[in-house]
Amino acid sequence: MLSAFDKATDLKTLIALKPKEFFVRSMKGMASQIPALTATPLDVDQKIIGTVREGDDQAYVVVRTRRKEDPGELTRVEVIALKRSGREWKILLPDVVRIMADTFRRTGPAVQKSGPVKDCAEPDKKK
């Protein structure tokens, strides 16, 4: 299971990751499990088909990806959820990743956090 999270060494470390690092490692780990994702596609066409706004701060973008393979062509259509954060739009986690992270948080062991730093270490000075 840890192989699904790029270079994760144990469950405690995995649970302690910040959300951004958890997401990045999970995407890298999952991509490494699928050989087709590590190969460079020679002929890929991506197109935004449309956008649906939900209020002022949420939108859904429909993207079609076509990739030529032997034999034939692989077509995939995805809906990507976005949320406004200030002046930027940010991608929301797909439900499968969000549910997986919530499950780890609820079922994993409690992780003790370290206290505040009280003293800065002085580097060893060699003469």
MOPAC internal coordinates of N, CA, C and O (Angstrom, degrees):
PM7 1SCF
backbone

  N    0.0000 0     0.00 0     0.00 0    0    0    0
  C    1.4426 1     0.00 0     0.00 0    1    0    0
  C    1.5333 1   111.76 1     0.00 0    2    1    0
  O    1.2310 1   119.98 1   142.70 1    3    2    1
  N    1.3195 1   117.64 1   -37.30 1    3    2    1
  C    1.4652 1   120.01 1  -179.51 1    5    3    2
  C    1.5228 1   112.43 1   -63.68 1    6    5    3
  O    1.2310 1   120.37 1   156.48 1    7    6    5
  N    1.3294 1   116.90 1   -23.52 1    7    6    5
  C    1.4659 1   119.37 1   179.62 1    9    7    6
  C    1.5283 1   111.74 1   -65.59 1   10    9    7
  O    1.2310 1   120.36 1   162.54 1   11   10    9
  N    1.3271 1   116.92 1   -17.46 1   11   10    9
  C    1.4653 1   120.35 1   177.12 1   13   11   10
  C    1.5264 1   111.55 1   -75.46 1   14   13   11
  O    1.2310 1   120.53 1   173.86 1   15   14   13
  N    1.3325 1   116.59 1    -6.14 1   15   14   13
  C    1.4656 1   121.45 1   179.75 1   17   15   14
  C    1.5159 1   107.88 1  -124.35 1   18   17   15
  O    1.2310 1   120.72 1   -72.69 1   19   18   17
  N    1.3009 1   116.22 1   107.31 1   19   18   17
  C    1.4534 1   124.07 1  -174.33 1   21   19   18
  C    1.5249 1   112.74 1   -41.37 1   22   21   19
  O    1.2310 1   120.56 1   -66.26 1   23   22   21
  N    1.3260 1   116.53 1   113.74 1   23   22   21
  C    1.4672 1   125.07 1   174.67 1   25   23   22
  C    1.5298 1   114.43 1    60.97 1   26   25   23
  O    1.2310 1   119.63 1  -154.86 1   27   26   25
  N    1.3217 1   118.31 1    25.14 1   27   26   25
  C    1.4683 1   120.45 1   176.14 1   29   27   26
  C    1.5256 1   108.40 1   -73.74 1   30   29   27
  O    1.2310 1   120.38 1   -45.66 1   31   30   29
  N    1.3258 1   116.89 1   134.34 1   31   30   29
  C    1.4645 1   120.74 1  -176.28 1   33   31   30
  C    1.5188 1   113.01 1   -97.62 1   34   33   31
  O    1.2310 1   120.09 1   146.25 1   35   34   33
  N    1.3306 1   117.44 1   -33.75 1   35   34   33
  C    1.4653 1   119.83 1   178.77 1   37   35   34
  C    1.5281 1   109.64 1  -157.17 1   38   37   35
  O    1.2310 1   120.94 1   -12.22 1   39   38   37
  N    1.3266 1   115.81 1   167.78 1   39   38   37
  C    1.4575 1   121.57 1  -175.43 1   41   39   38
  C    1.5262 1   112.26 1   -65.61 1   42   41   39
  O    1.2310 1   119.88 1   142.10 1   43   42   41
  N    1.3270 1   117.84 1   -37.90 1   43   42   41
  C    1.4708 1   121.30 1   179.76 1   45   43   42
  C    1.5274 1   110.94 1   -59.15 1   46   45   43
  O    1.2310 1   120.98 1   133.57 1   47   46   45
  N    1.3171 1   115.74 1   -46.43 1   47   46   45
  C    1.4615 1   120.71 1   179.70 1   49   47   46
  C    1.5259 1   110.41 1   -63.51 1   50   49   47
  O    1.2310 1   120.72 1   138.58 1   51   50   49
  N    1.3153 1   116.23 1   -41.42 1   51   50   49
  C    1.4557 1   121.74 1  -179.00 1   53   51   50
  C    1.5282 1   111.06 1   -62.31 1   54   53   51
  O    1.2310 1   120.34 1   134.55 1   55   54   53
  N    1.3091 1   116.95 1   -45.45 1   55   54   53
  C    1.4623 1   121.39 1  -178.81 1   57   55   54
  C    1.5221 1   111.20 1   -66.51 1   58   57   55
  O    1.2310 1   120.19 1   149.13 1   59   58   57
  N    1.3178 1   117.24 1   -30.87 1   59   58   57
  C    1.4677 1   121.49 1  -177.84 1   61   59   58
  C    1.5327 1   113.61 1   -78.68 1   62   61   59
  O    1.2310 1   119.84 1   171.50 1   63   62   61
  N    1.3387 1   117.91 1    -8.50 1   63   62   61
  C    1.4658 1   120.30 1  -178.42 1   65   63   62
  C    1.5214 1   111.39 1   -63.20 1   66   65   63
  O    1.2310 1   121.03 1   -33.19 1   67   66   65
  N    1.3191 1   115.64 1   146.81 1   67   66   65
  C    1.4633 1   120.82 1   173.18 1   69   67   66
  C    1.5316 1   107.12 1   -71.32 1   70   69   67
  O    1.2310 1   119.72 1   -25.90 1   71   70   69
  N    1.3436 1   118.15 1   154.10 1   71   70   69
  C    1.4660 1   120.87 1  -176.24 1   73   71   70
  C    1.5265 1   114.30 1   -51.73 1   74   73   71
  O    1.2310 1   119.98 1   137.06 1   75   74   73
  N    1.3292 1   117.64 1   -42.94 1   75   74   73
  C    1.4692 1   120.14 1  -178.48 1   77   75   74
  C    1.5273 1   110.80 1   -63.28 1   78   77   75
  O    1.2310 1   120.17 1   133.77 1   79   78   77
  N    1.3392 1   117.27 1   -46.23 1   79   78   77
  C    1.4674 1   121.32 1  -179.76 1   81   79   78
  C    1.5280 1   110.71 1   -65.93 1   82   81   79
  O    1.2310 1   120.20 1   141.73 1   83   82   81
  N    1.3328 1   117.22 1   -38.27 1   83   82   81
  C    1.4667 1   121.49 1   177.09 1   85   83   82
  C    1.5269 1   109.78 1   -58.99 1   86   85   83
  O    1.2310 1   120.82 1   133.31 1   87   86   85
  N    1.3279 1   116.03 1   -46.69 1   87   86   85
  C    1.4567 1   120.68 1  -179.10 1   89   87   86
  C    1.5276 1   111.38 1   -62.66 1   90   89   87
  O    1.2310 1   120.54 1   131.80 1   91   90   89
  N    1.3303 1   116.58 1   -48.20 1   91   90   89
  C    1.4694 1   120.66 1  -178.75 1   93   91   90
  C    1.5212 1   110.39 1   -59.86 1   94   93   91
  O    1.2310 1   120.14 1   132.41 1   95   94   93
  N    1.3336 1   117.34 1   -47.59 1   95   94   93
  C    1.4702 1   120.09 1  -179.29 1   97   95   94
  C    1.5231 1   111.79 1   -64.81 1   98   97   95
  O    1.2310 1   120.25 1   141.45 1   99   98   97
  N    1.3391 1   117.12 1   -38.55 1   99   98   97
  C    1.4613 1   118.79 1  -179.69 1  101   99   98
  C    1.5256 1   110.99 1   -66.32 1  102  101   99
  O    1.2310 1   120.21 1   140.57 1  103  102  101
  N    1.3301 1   117.20 1   -39.43 1  103  102  101
  C    1.4622 1   120.04 1   179.40 1  105  103  102
  C    1.5294 1   111.01 1   -67.25 1  106  105  103
  O    1.2310 1   120.24 1   136.50 1  107  106  105
  N    1.3459 1   117.15 1   -43.50 1  107  106  105
  C    1.4671 1   120.23 1   177.93 1  109  107  106
  C    1.5212 1   110.69 1   -63.68 1  110  109  107
  O    1.2310 1   120.60 1   136.99 1  111  110  109
  N    1.3193 1   116.46 1   -43.01 1  111  110  109
  C    1.4615 1   120.40 1  -179.08 1  113  111  110
  C    1.5161 1   112.23 1   -64.39 1  114  113  111
  O    1.2310 1   120.59 1   135.42 1  115  114  113
  N    1.3417 1   116.48 1   -44.58 1  115  114  113
  C    1.4634 1   119.71 1   179.61 1  117  115  114
  C    1.5221 1   110.63 1   -66.12 1  118  117  115
  O    1.2310 1   120.42 1   139.46 1  119  118  117
  N    1.3317 1   116.81 1   -40.54 1  119  118  117
  C    1.4655 1   119.98 1   179.65 1  121  119  118
  C    1.5231 1   111.10 1   -63.28 1  122  121  119
  O    1.2310 1   120.04 1   144.64 1  123  122  121
  N    1.3290 1   117.53 1   -35.36 1  123  122  121
  C    1.4667 1   120.07 1  -179.33 1  125  123  122
  C    1.5254 1   112.14 1   -70.45 1  126  125  123
  O    1.2310 1   120.09 1   161.19 1  127  126  125
  N    1.3401 1   117.43 1   -18.81 1  127  126  125
  C    1.4602 1   121.49 1   179.48 1  129  127  126
  C    1.5318 1   112.39 1   -82.67 1  130  129  127
  O    1.2310 1   120.49 1   167.06 1  131  130  129
  N    1.3359 1   116.66 1   -12.94 1  131  130  129
  C    1.4645 1   120.97 1  -177.11 1  133  131  130
  C    1.5268 1   108.32 1  -114.56 1  134  133  131
  O    1.2310 1   120.07 1   -75.91 1  135  134  133
  N    1.3376 1   117.47 1   104.09 1  135  134  133
  C    1.4660 1   120.57 1  -176.29 1  137  135  134
  C    1.5278 1   113.88 1   -54.86 1  138  137  135
  O    1.2310 1   119.71 1   145.64 1  139  138  137
  N    1.3220 1   118.16 1   -34.36 1  139  138  137
  C    1.4633 1   120.29 1  -178.06 1  141  139  138
  C    1.5258 1   111.71 1   -64.07 1  142  141  139
  O    1.2310 1   120.02 1   154.14 1  143  142  141
  N    1.3292 1   117.56 1   -25.86 1  143  142  141
  C    1.4622 1   120.02 1  -179.86 1  145  143  142
  C    1.5171 1   112.61 1   -79.19 1  146  145  143
  O    1.2310 1   120.38 1   154.52 1  147  146  145
  N    1.3235 1   116.89 1   -25.48 1  147  146  145
  C    1.4577 1   119.40 1  -179.23 1  149  147  146
  C    1.5250 1   111.83 1   -83.06 1  150  149  147
  O    1.2310 1   120.30 1   158.44 1  151  150  149
  N    1.3240 1   117.04 1   -21.56 1  151  150  149
  C    1.4638 1   120.69 1   177.35 1  153  151  150
  C    1.5295 1   108.76 1   -78.31 1  154  153  151
  O    1.2310 1   120.24 1   -33.82 1  155  154  153
  N    1.3052 1   117.14 1   146.18 1  155  154  153
  C    1.4554 1   121.11 1   178.28 1  157  155  154
  C    1.5244 1   108.85 1   -80.82 1  158  157  155
  O    1.2310 1   120.26 1   -62.91 1  159  158  157
  N    1.3335 1   117.11 1   117.09 1  159  158  157
  C    1.4640 1   118.37 1   178.97 1  161  159  158
  C    1.5266 1   109.90 1   -69.39 1  162  161  159
  O    1.2310 1   121.01 1   -45.56 1  163  162  161
  N    1.3150 1   115.67 1   134.44 1  163  162  161
  C    1.4554 1   120.45 1  -176.72 1  165  163  162
  C    1.5147 1   112.48 1   -81.60 1  166  165  163
  O    1.2310 1   120.45 1   145.27 1  167  166  165
  N    1.3295 1   116.74 1   -34.73 1  167  166  165
  C    1.4540 1   119.56 1  -174.97 1  169  167  166
  C    1.5289 1   109.48 1  -134.95 1  170  169  167
  O    1.2310 1   120.67 1   -86.70 1  171  170  169
  N    1.3310 1   116.33 1    93.30 1  171  170  169
  C    1.4609 1   121.71 1  -178.66 1  173  171  170
  C    1.5182 1   108.84 1  -123.27 1  174  173  171
  O    1.2310 1   121.25 1   -44.62 1  175  174  173
  N    1.3248 1   115.21 1   135.38 1  175  174  173
  C    1.4567 1   121.21 1   176.95 1  177  175  174
  C    1.5247 1   107.81 1  -125.34 1  178  177  175
  O    1.2310 1   120.51 1   -59.15 1  179  178  177
  N    1.3346 1   116.63 1   120.85 1  179  178  177
  C    1.4591 1   120.78 1   177.24 1  181  179  178
  C    1.5171 1   108.91 1  -116.81 1  182  181  179
  O    1.2310 1   121.35 1   -40.31 1  183  182  181
  N    1.3446 1   115.03 1   139.69 1  183  182  181
  C    1.4558 1   118.96 1  -178.64 1  185  183  182
  C    1.5235 1   109.40 1  -145.11 1  186  185  183
  O    1.2310 1   120.74 1   -45.05 1  187  186  185
  N    1.3298 1   116.19 1   134.95 1  187  186  185
  C    1.4627 1   120.51 1   172.14 1  189  187  186
  C    1.5219 1   106.73 1   -80.91 1  190  189  187
  O    1.2310 1   121.19 1   -62.73 1  191  190  189
  N    1.3293 1   115.33 1   117.27 1  191  190  189
  C    1.4597 1   120.71 1  -177.74 1  193  191  190
  C    1.5231 1   110.79 1   -81.05 1  194  193  191
  O    1.2310 1   120.82 1   142.30 1  195  194  193
  N    1.3303 1   116.03 1   -37.70 1  195  194  193
  C    1.4563 1   118.51 1  -179.59 1  197  195  194
  C    1.5120 1   112.24 1  -177.19 1  198  197  195
  O    1.2310 1   121.62 1    -7.34 1  199  198  197
  N    1.3195 1   114.51 1   172.66 1  199  198  197
  C    1.4599 1   121.80 1   179.78 1  201  199  198
  C    1.5178 1   108.63 1  -134.81 1  202  201  199
  O    1.2310 1   121.08 1   -42.16 1  203  202  201
  N    1.3261 1   115.53 1   137.84 1  203  202  201
  C    1.4607 1   121.39 1   176.23 1  205  203  202
  C    1.5187 1   107.24 1  -119.70 1  206  205  203
  O    1.2310 1   120.31 1   -56.71 1  207  206  205
  N    1.3310 1   117.02 1   123.29 1  207  206  205
  C    1.4658 1   121.17 1   179.32 1  209  207  206
  C    1.5245 1   109.14 1   -91.85 1  210  209  207
  O    1.2310 1   121.06 1   -38.39 1  211  210  209
  N    1.3166 1   115.59 1   141.61 1  211  210  209
  C    1.4596 1   121.93 1   173.32 1  213  211  210
  C    1.5290 1   106.42 1  -125.18 1  214  213  211
  O    1.2310 1   120.95 1   -85.31 1  215  214  213
  N    1.3115 1   115.78 1    94.69 1  215  214  213
  C    1.4576 1   120.09 1  -175.47 1  217  215  214
  C    1.5183 1   110.35 1    74.71 1  218  217  215
  O    1.2310 1   121.49 1    16.15 1  219  218  217
  N    1.3386 1   114.76 1  -163.85 1  219  218  217
  C    1.4638 1   120.12 1  -177.63 1  221  219  218
  C    1.5174 1   113.89 1   -87.69 1  222  221  219
  O    1.2310 1   120.27 1   163.39 1  223  222  221
  N    1.3422 1   117.09 1   -16.61 1  223  222  221
  C    1.4679 1   118.40 1  -171.47 1  225  223  222
  C    1.5228 1   114.70 1  -121.55 1  226  225  223
  O    1.2310 1   119.67 1  -169.01 1  227  226  225
  N    1.3244 1   118.23 1    10.99 1  227  226  225
  C    1.4577 1   119.36 1   178.63 1  229  227  226
  C    1.5271 1   109.67 1  -141.28 1  230  229  227
  O    1.2310 1   121.13 1   -36.81 1  231  230  229
  N    1.3462 1   115.45 1   143.19 1  231  230  229
  C    1.4630 1   120.85 1   179.25 1  233  231  230
  C    1.5235 1   109.43 1  -148.76 1  234  233  231
  O    1.2310 1   121.20 1   -22.33 1  235  234  233
  N    1.3247 1   115.31 1   157.67 1  235  234  233
  C    1.4601 1   122.21 1   177.16 1  237  235  234
  C    1.5236 1   107.55 1  -126.28 1  238  237  235
  O    1.2310 1   120.84 1   -53.34 1  239  238  237
  N    1.3201 1   116.00 1   126.66 1  239  238  237
  C    1.4579 1   121.52 1  -178.72 1  241  239  238
  C    1.5277 1   108.17 1  -109.65 1  242  241  239
  O    1.2310 1   120.70 1   -51.54 1  243  242  241
  N    1.3250 1   116.27 1   128.46 1  243  242  241
  C    1.4611 1   121.85 1   178.57 1  245  243  242
  C    1.5265 1   107.64 1   -98.46 1  246  245  243
  O    1.2310 1   120.92 1   -57.91 1  247  246  245
  N    1.3468 1   115.84 1   122.09 1  247  246  245
  C    1.4626 1   121.95 1  -176.07 1  249  247  246
  C    1.5294 1   109.16 1  -121.71 1  250  249  247
  O    1.2310 1   120.77 1   -46.69 1  251  250  249
  N    1.3388 1   116.13 1   133.31 1  251  250  249
  C    1.4700 1   120.76 1   175.42 1  253  251  250
  C    1.5234 1   108.32 1  -111.21 1  254  253  251
  O    1.2310 1   121.03 1   -50.08 1  255  254  253
  N    1.3297 1   115.64 1   129.92 1  255  254  253
  C    1.4610 1   122.09 1   177.45 1  257  255  254
  C    1.5209 1   107.94 1  -118.35 1  258  257  255
  O    1.2310 1   120.92 1   -51.09 1  259  258  257
  N    1.3186 1   115.84 1   128.91 1  259  258  257
  C    1.4725 1   121.46 1   175.85 1  261  259  258
  C    1.5145 1   108.28 1  -119.56 1  262  261  259
  O    1.2310 1   121.17 1   -47.58 1  263  262  261
  N    1.3275 1   115.36 1   132.42 1  263  262  261
  C    1.4627 1   120.61 1   178.78 1  265  263  262
  C    1.5228 1   108.18 1  -133.87 1  266  265  263
  O    1.2310 1   121.37 1   -52.44 1  267  266  265
  N    1.3346 1   114.98 1   127.56 1  267  266  265
  C    1.4624 1   119.67 1   177.75 1  269  267  266
  C    1.5107 1   109.45 1   -81.06 1  270  269  267
  O    1.2310 1   121.04 1   -48.96 1  271  270  269
  N    1.3159 1   115.61 1   131.04 1  271  270  269
  C    1.4630 1   122.54 1   178.70 1  273  271  270
  C    1.5165 1   108.48 1  -136.31 1  274  273  271
  O    1.2310 1   121.49 1   -14.32 1  275  274  273
  N    1.3124 1   114.75 1   165.68 1  275  274  273
  C    1.4701 1   119.11 1   173.79 1  277  275  274
  C    1.5069 1   108.48 1   -89.74 1  278  277  275
  O    1.2310 1   117.19 1   -53.96 1  279  278  277
  N    1.2527 1   122.96 1   126.04 1  279  278  277
  C    1.4680 1   126.63 1   -16.17 1  281  279  278
  C    1.5265 1   110.08 1   -89.62 1  282  281  279
  O    1.2310 1   119.79 1   -34.35 1  283  282  281
  N    1.2987 1   118.01 1   145.65 1  283  282  281
  C    1.4535 1   121.83 1   172.65 1  285  283  282
  C    1.5115 1   116.42 1    91.50 1  286  285  283
  O    1.2310 1   122.14 1    27.42 1  287  286  285
  N    1.3313 1   113.50 1  -152.58 1  287  286  285
  C    1.4552 1   121.10 1  -173.80 1  289  287  286
  C    1.5290 1   109.82 1  -136.35 1  290  289  287
  O    1.2310 1   120.82 1   -38.29 1  291  290  289
  N    1.3225 1   116.04 1   141.71 1  291  290  289
  C    1.4594 1   122.16 1   177.15 1  293  291  290
  C    1.5227 1   107.67 1  -106.33 1  294  293  291
  O    1.2310 1   120.44 1   -56.35 1  295  294  293
  N    1.3379 1   116.76 1   123.65 1  295  294  293
  C    1.4589 1   121.59 1   178.74 1  297  295  294
  C    1.5163 1   108.85 1  -117.44 1  298  297  295
  O    1.2310 1   121.31 1   -44.77 1  299  298  297
  N    1.3290 1   115.10 1   135.23 1  299  298  297
  C    1.4640 1   120.11 1  -179.50 1  301  299  298
  C    1.5266 1   108.14 1  -136.26 1  302  301  299
  O    1.2310 1   120.89 1   -45.37 1  303  302  301
  N    1.3293 1   115.91 1   134.63 1  303  302  301
  C    1.4600 1   121.59 1   176.93 1  305  303  302
  C    1.5225 1   107.51 1  -118.24 1  306  305  303
  O    1.2310 1   120.93 1   -50.19 1  307  306  305
  N    1.3373 1   115.83 1   129.81 1  307  306  305
  C    1.4625 1   120.94 1  -178.24 1  309  307  306
  C    1.5184 1   110.18 1  -130.07 1  310  309  307
  O    1.2310 1   121.58 1   -28.48 1  311  310  309
  N    1.3283 1   114.57 1   151.52 1  311  310  309
  C    1.4575 1   121.13 1   173.12 1  313  311  310
  C    1.5224 1   106.82 1  -109.93 1  314  313  311
  O    1.2310 1   120.75 1   -55.57 1  315  314  313
  N    1.3177 1   116.16 1   124.43 1  315  314  313
  C    1.4633 1   121.71 1  -178.95 1  317  315  314
  C    1.5276 1   107.92 1  -111.24 1  318  317  315
  O    1.2310 1   121.05 1   -57.41 1  319  318  317
  N    1.3357 1   115.60 1   122.59 1  319  318  317
  C    1.4653 1   120.85 1  -179.51 1  321  319  318
  C    1.5271 1   109.76 1   -87.67 1  322  321  319
  O    1.2310 1   120.94 1   -44.75 1  323  322  321
  N    1.3229 1   115.81 1   135.25 1  323  322  321
  C    1.4641 1   122.33 1   179.38 1  325  323  322
  C    1.5265 1   109.70 1  -125.72 1  326  325  323
  O    1.2310 1   120.98 1   -30.95 1  327  326  325
  N    1.3179 1   115.73 1   149.05 1  327  326  325
  C    1.4705 1   121.27 1   177.07 1  329  327  326
  C    1.5239 1   108.41 1  -133.91 1  330  329  327
  O    1.2310 1   121.07 1   -43.26 1  331  330  329
  N    1.3202 1   115.56 1   136.74 1  331  330  329
  C    1.4650 1   120.43 1   179.51 1  333  331  330
  C    1.5234 1   109.61 1   -74.03 1  334  333  331
  O    1.2310 1   121.49 1   -45.03 1  335  334  333
  N    1.3301 1   114.76 1   134.97 1  335  334  333
  C    1.4620 1   122.01 1   175.67 1  337  335  334
  C    1.5224 1   106.24 1  -130.95 1  338  337  335
  O    1.2310 1   120.48 1   -82.90 1  339  338  337
  N    1.3245 1   116.69 1    97.10 1  339  338  337
  C    1.4643 1   119.82 1  -174.01 1  341  339  338
  C    1.5110 1   109.80 1    69.35 1  342  341  339
  O    1.2310 1   120.55 1    60.59 1  343  342  341
  N    1.3360 1   116.56 1  -119.41 1  343  342  341
  C    1.4658 1   121.24 1   179.29 1  345  343  342
  C    1.5207 1   112.32 1   -99.46 1  346  345  343
  O    1.2310 1   120.15 1  -178.61 1  347  346  345
  N    1.3456 1   117.32 1     1.39 1  347  346  345
  C    1.4673 1   121.87 1  -176.80 1  349  347  346
  C    1.5260 1   110.96 1  -109.98 1  350  349  347
  O    1.2310 1   121.45 1   -20.68 1  351  350  349
  N    1.3251 1   114.83 1   159.32 1  351  350  349
  C    1.4607 1   121.68 1   171.81 1  353  351  350
  C    1.5187 1   107.30 1  -108.71 1  354  353  351
  O    1.2310 1   120.51 1   -45.09 1  355  354  353
  N    1.3258 1   116.62 1   134.91 1  355  354  353
  C    1.4617 1   121.33 1  -179.34 1  357  355  354
  C    1.5218 1   109.64 1  -123.24 1  358  357  355
  O    1.2310 1   121.29 1   -36.98 1  359  358  357
  N    1.3360 1   115.13 1   143.02 1  359  358  357
  C    1.4644 1   121.05 1   178.71 1  361  359  358
  C    1.5190 1   109.03 1   -74.62 1  362  361  359
  O    1.2310 1   120.70 1   -46.47 1  363  362  361
  N    1.3338 1   116.27 1   133.53 1  363  362  361
  C    1.4579 1   121.15 1   175.18 1  365  363  362
  C    1.5216 1   109.08 1   -84.51 1  366  365  363
  O    1.2310 1   120.57 1   -31.28 1  367  366  365
  N    1.3192 1   116.51 1   148.72 1  367  366  365
  C    1.4645 1   120.15 1   178.03 1  369  367  366
  C    1.5202 1   110.00 1   -61.20 1  370  369  367
  O    1.2310 1   120.09 1   -41.18 1  371  370  369
  N    1.3255 1   117.44 1   138.82 1  371  370  369
  C    1.4649 1   119.42 1   173.07 1  373  371  370
  C    1.5302 1   109.14 1   -61.29 1  374  373  371
  O    1.2310 1   120.48 1   -29.85 1  375  374  373
  N    1.3323 1   116.68 1   150.15 1  375  374  373
  C    1.4667 1   120.90 1  -177.97 1  377  375  374
  C    1.5175 1   112.51 1   -53.30 1  378  377  375
  O    1.2310 1   119.85 1   139.28 1  379  378  377
  N    1.3353 1   117.89 1   -40.72 1  379  378  377
  C    1.4637 1   120.42 1  -176.96 1  381  379  378
  C    1.5286 1   111.27 1   -62.02 1  382  381  379
  O    1.2310 1   119.80 1   141.03 1  383  382  381
  N    1.3202 1   117.98 1   -38.97 1  383  382  381
  C    1.4682 1   121.31 1  -179.89 1  385  383  382
  C    1.5237 1   110.15 1   -74.13 1  386  385  383
  O    1.2310 1   120.30 1   138.28 1  387  386  385
  N    1.3290 1   117.04 1   -41.72 1  387  386  385
  C    1.4635 1   120.99 1   179.26 1  389  387  386
  C    1.5282 1   110.98 1   -62.06 1  390  389  387
  O    1.2310 1   120.29 1   135.96 1  391  390  389
  N    1.3324 1   117.05 1   -44.04 1  391  390  389
  C    1.4643 1   121.36 1   179.30 1  393  391  390
  C    1.5238 1   110.42 1   -64.84 1  394  393  391
  O    1.2310 1   120.30 1   139.62 1  395  394  393
  N    1.3336 1   117.04 1   -40.38 1  395  394  393
  C    1.4618 1   120.71 1   178.81 1  397  395  394
  C    1.5310 1   110.43 1   -62.84 1  398  397  395
  O    1.2310 1   120.03 1   136.05 1  399  398  397
  N    1.3186 1   117.55 1   -43.95 1  399  398  397
  C    1.4660 1   120.97 1   179.27 1  401  399  398
  C    1.5269 1   110.90 1   -64.57 1  402  401  399
  O    1.2310 1   120.19 1   137.72 1  403  402  401
  N    1.3384 1   117.25 1   -42.28 1  403  402  401
  C    1.4683 1   120.70 1   177.67 1  405  403  402
  C    1.5198 1   111.39 1   -62.20 1  406  405  403
  O    1.2310 1   120.50 1   140.55 1  407  406  405
  N    1.3290 1   116.64 1   -39.45 1  407  406  405
  C    1.4664 1   121.04 1   179.42 1  409  407  406
  C    1.5160 1   110.59 1   -64.15 1  410  409  407
  O    1.2310 1   119.92 1   135.03 1  411  410  409
  N    1.3292 1   117.76 1   -44.97 1  411  410  409
  C    1.4717 1   120.75 1   177.71 1  413  411  410
  C    1.5253 1   110.65 1   -60.87 1  414  413  411
  O    1.2310 1   120.60 1   138.32 1  415  414  413
  N    1.3243 1   116.46 1   -41.68 1  415  414  413
  C    1.4621 1   120.06 1  -178.40 1  417  415  414
  C    1.5334 1   111.04 1   -64.48 1  418  417  415
  O    1.2310 1   119.98 1   138.72 1  419  418  417
  N    1.3437 1   117.65 1   -41.28 1  419  418  417
  C    1.4604 1   121.25 1  -177.74 1  421  419  418
  C    1.5157 1   113.59 1   -76.19 1  422  421  419
  O    1.2310 1   119.79 1   144.55 1  423  422  421
  N    1.3254 1   118.00 1   -35.45 1  423  422  421
  C    1.4626 1   120.59 1  -172.90 1  425  423  422
  C    1.5150 1   114.13 1   -98.24 1  426  425  423
  O    1.2310 1   120.10 1   165.65 1  427  426  425
  N    1.3137 1   117.42 1   -14.35 1  427  426  425
  C    1.4637 1   120.52 1  -177.39 1  429  427  426
  C    1.5148 1   111.73 1   -77.50 1  430  429  427
  O    1.2310 1   120.83 1   -16.16 1  431  430  429
  N    1.3240 1   116.03 1   163.84 1  431  430  429
  C    1.4642 1   119.98 1   178.09 1  433  431  430
  C    1.5293 1   110.52 1   -68.70 1  434  433  431
  O    1.2310 1   121.12 1   -26.79 1  435  434  433
  N    1.3259 1   115.47 1   153.21 1  435  434  433
  C    1.4633 1   119.89 1   177.70 1  437  435  434
  C    1.5244 1   108.82 1   -65.55 1  438  437  435
  O    1.2310 1   120.64 1   -45.41 1  439  438  437
  N    1.3009 1   116.39 1   134.59 1  439  438  437
  C    1.4585 1   121.38 1  -178.72 1  441  439  438
  C    1.5221 1   108.40 1  -105.11 1  442  441  439
  O    1.2310 1   121.02 1   -54.17 1  443  442  441
  N    1.3116 1   115.65 1   125.83 1  443  442  441
  C    1.4579 1   120.24 1   178.57 1  445  443  442
  C    1.5196 1   108.83 1   -82.00 1  446  445  443
  O    1.2310 1   120.91 1   -51.60 1  447  446  445
  N    1.3185 1   115.87 1   128.40 1  447  446  445
  C    1.4585 1   120.12 1   179.97 1  449  447  446
  C    1.5173 1   109.45 1   -90.61 1  450  449  447
  O    1.2310 1   121.12 1   -30.85 1  451  450  449
  N    1.3139 1   115.45 1   149.15 1  451  450  449
  C    1.4656 1   119.41 1   179.15 1  453  451  450
  C    1.5238 1   109.70 1   -74.67 1  454  453  451
  O    1.2310 1   120.93 1   -22.23 1  455  454  453
  N    1.3155 1   115.83 1   157.77 1  455  454  453
  C    1.4562 1   121.40 1   179.34 1  457  455  454
  C    1.5138 1   110.99 1   -80.76 1  458  457  455
  O    1.2310 1   120.52 1     2.33 1  459  458  457
  N    1.3221 1   116.62 1  -177.67 1  459  458  457
  C    1.4649 1   120.26 1  -179.44 1  461  459  458
  C    1.5261 1   111.32 1   -70.38 1  462  461  459
  O    1.2310 1   121.22 1   -25.35 1  463  462  461
  N    1.3209 1   115.27 1   154.65 1  463  462  461
  C    1.4625 1   120.82 1   177.14 1  465  463  462
  C    1.5234 1   107.78 1   -75.12 1  466  465  463
  O    1.2310 1   120.61 1   -53.95 1  467  466  465
  N    1.3338 1   116.44 1   126.05 1  467  466  465
  C    1.4640 1   120.71 1  -176.75 1  469  467  466
  C    1.5146 1   112.35 1  -103.29 1  470  469  467
  O    1.2310 1   120.37 1   155.46 1  471  470  469
  N    1.3110 1   116.91 1   -24.54 1  471  470  469
  C    1.4536 1   119.51 1  -176.89 1  473  471  470
  C    1.5184 1   108.44 1  -147.54 1  474  473  471
  O    1.2310 1   120.27 1   -44.04 1  475  474  473
  N    1.3033 1   117.10 1   135.96 1  475  474  473
  C    1.4633 1   120.90 1   177.76 1  477  475  474
  C    1.5193 1   109.30 1   -83.35 1  478  477  475
  O    1.2310 1   121.03 1   -41.98 1  479  478  477
  N    1.2965 1   115.63 1   138.02 1  479  478  477
  C    1.4642 1   120.33 1   178.53 1  481  479  478
  C    1.5193 1   109.64 1   -75.53 1  482  481  479
  O    1.2310 1   120.80 1   -40.20 1  483  482  481
  N    1.2972 1   116.07 1   139.80 1  483  482  481
  C    1.4602 1   121.72 1   176.04 1  485  483  482
  C    1.5225 1   108.03 1   -92.28 1  486  485  483
  O    1.2310 1   119.72 1   -48.34 1  487  486  485
  N    1.3208 1   118.14 1   131.66 1  487  486  485
  C    1.4680 1   119.12 1   178.31 1  489  487  486
  C    1.5307 1   110.54 1   -67.61 1  490  489  487
  O    1.2310 1   121.45 1   -32.85 1  491  490  489
  N    1.3198 1   114.82 1   147.15 1  491  490  489
  C    1.4663 1   119.61 1   175.95 1  493  491  490
  C    1.5252 1   108.48 1   -68.05 1  494  493  491
  O    1.2310 1   120.82 1   -49.48 1  495  494  493
  N    1.3049 1   116.04 1   130.52 1  495  494  493
  C    1.4661 1   120.05 1   179.04 1  497  495  494
  C    1.5151 1   108.76 1  -105.43 1  498  497  495
  O    1.2310 1   121.25 1   -59.44 1  499  498  497
  N    1.3145 1   115.21 1   120.56 1  499  498  497
  C    1.4687 1   120.39 1   178.83 1  501  499  498
  C    1.5175 1   108.79 1  -100.27 1  502  501  499
  O    1.2310 1   121.45 1   -41.71 1  503  502  501
  N    1.3119 1   114.83 1   138.29 1  503  502  501
  C    1.4723 1   119.34 1   179.47 1  505  503  502
  C    1.4898 1   111.00 1  -103.21 1  506  505  503
  O    1.2310 1   120.10 1   180.00 1  507  506  505

